[in-house]
Amino acid sequence: MVKLVKLWILGSAACVAAGWILSVLHQVNLAGYATFFFVLTLALAAEYKWPFWKSRANGAGRAKWALWKPRRFRRYLPMLFFLTAVLAAVGGALHAPNNYDALTYRFPRVLHWWAASGWHWIATPNERMNLAGSNFEWLMMPLFVATHSDRFFFLINIVGYLLLPGLIFVVFIGSGVARRVARFWMWLLPAALCYAMQAGSISNDTIAVTYFLSAIYFAFEARRTGNVRNLWLAFLAAGLLTGVKASNLPLLLPVAWVIWPALGLVKKRFASSVAVVLLSLVVSFLPTAALRSEEHT
């Protein structure tokens, strides 16, 4: 589970950063994305000694991964989650995105930016076309550029949804919740109406929960292990959280409370930590806020 969450955070940050960087270069197209991800892969291989998602084997890691053993899905709560995820995936595969947000501004933004080869201010009476957080759209863009279809957008939420049980478990454990209680709620909470109904859609509430829990988890891990890379992942997850929608900004308060004791780790690799903080700002709501302020001045 830990490796998958790391890949999810790094992949999400890469897609969002690619959207903004390629917009500056007016290269939001297939060639631009292919070049960006090729260069990024080489950089990650040099930094993390390929494979870049590899983590040290330890008892805690094995215990977390063991949560996903197939036999667990014979129990009624894991089976409930499994059936919910399957139904959500089937619904997303059979039906094109049709929720209000998707049709009024989320997919239209992708079309506008793709046609212009980058982000631009859209002349429209619908203010959310310009003012809403853009991270989900930047996650959609590579899929659209590669396929010219909206039928794969649901995969973004499905992946995030599948990570929820493991994240809920490790965050609850890190917060002092008893393991038995955490095992119960890790399967039940994802079945809540908001998360289950959005898992097969392109709404952006479920994915925000994944980023929030990831930020908390990696902050806990940074404090436990003293590994600055876990702190970097917490920074990236927090930035992604705010970039999804501005109303998530108050959630930075609990994230900051957990991260604060681990900030001393920045001294270990100060230059790299500053670079990660800058990247976290790029994938946050800050670029949208800055562009909005510039447009109105």
Summary of the structure (lengths in Angstrom):
residues: 297
radius of gyration: 19.0
end to end distance: 45.9
largest distance: 59.5
contacts: 954
relative contact order: 0.13
helix: 78%
strand: 0%
